[in-house]
Amino acid sequence: MIRFVARFLGLWLIAGALVALVVDGAKTVAASALTTTSIDETWTYAGPEGRAAAEKWIKAEVEPTVGTWLWDPALSTVLAVPTFAVLGVAGGLLGWAGRKRRLPLAYA
């Protein structure tokens, strides 16, 4: 059951990556220059209050225990990566984790 859920979510994330890649491709053609949409831009467009709340929570609750490096250098770098790349990698990893395992061949 867990493998099915992992493959299902992986498939949806890969589909989202494809949609993000098509959108970035259309923007690139329209602008005649390479244009990508970062996860930060996508998250801000989808719900700016959610991003602000997450940043506030991480800075108030998580950083005092692990250090001040979490939001500014670490998560800001991850949020600058293009959306299609993050979704594609996450979907690929979930698909890989949910794959069916091969049985080893018996030696004769």
N, C-alpha and C positions, 0 to 999 in steps of 0.2 A: 504494500500500500504506500509506503514511504517513497519507494522508487517511482511509482506512478505520479505522486505529487511533485517530486523533484523534476521528472521529465516534463510534466504538464506546465509547471512554472517556468522551466527553462525554455520551453517552446514559446510561451507568451513573451518572455523577455527577449528572445531572439526576434520575434515578430515586431516587438516595440523597437528594437535596434534597427530593423529594416525600415520601419516607418520613419524613424529619426534620420536615417541615412538618406532616404528619398527627400525628406524636407530640406536637409542640408544641401543636397544636390540641387534642388530647385532654387534655393537661395544663392548658391554658388553660380548657377547659370544666369540668374537674374542680375546679380551684382558684377558678373564677369571677373570675379576674384574668389579665391577659396574662402568659404564661410562655414564655420561650424558653430553649433549651439552647445554650450557647456551644460553640465548637470546643474550648476548654480542658476543659470538663466532659465532652464526648464523648470526647476523647482520654484523659482521666484514667479514665473509665469503661472504655474499651476496653483500656487497658494502662498503668497508672500508672508502671510501671518504664520504659516506652519514653519517656514524657514527661520523667521525671527524667533519663534518660540523654541525651536530646536537649538539655535545658537545660544539663546538666553539660558536654557536648561543645562547645556553642556558647560557653559562658562560658570554657572552657579553651583551645579551639583557634581559634575564629573571632574572638572579640572582641579578643584582643590585636593582631590585624592590622588590623581595621577600626574598632575603637573600642568603648567600653563601651555604646553606645547601642543595640546590636542586640537584645538580649533584652528588657531592661526597658521602654523606651518603645515600640520598634517591634513586636516579636513579641507582647508582652503585649497591645497594642492589637488586633492582628489576631486573637489567640486569644479576645478578648472578643466578637467578632462572632458572631451566631447561625449554627448549623451549616447550616441550609437556605440561608442567603444565600451563604455561602462555596462550598458545593457547587453551587448554582445558577449562580453567576457563573463558576466554573471550568468547569462543564459547558457553559455557553453559549459561553464563549471557545473551548473545544476543538471544539465543534460548528461554530462560525463558521470556525475555522481549517481544518477538514476539509471544508468545503462545496465543491461543484463550481463551478468558475469559469465564468462566462458568457463566451461569445465575443462580441467586439464586432460590431455589425451593420455590414455593408458598405454604404457609401453608393452610391446609384445615380447 
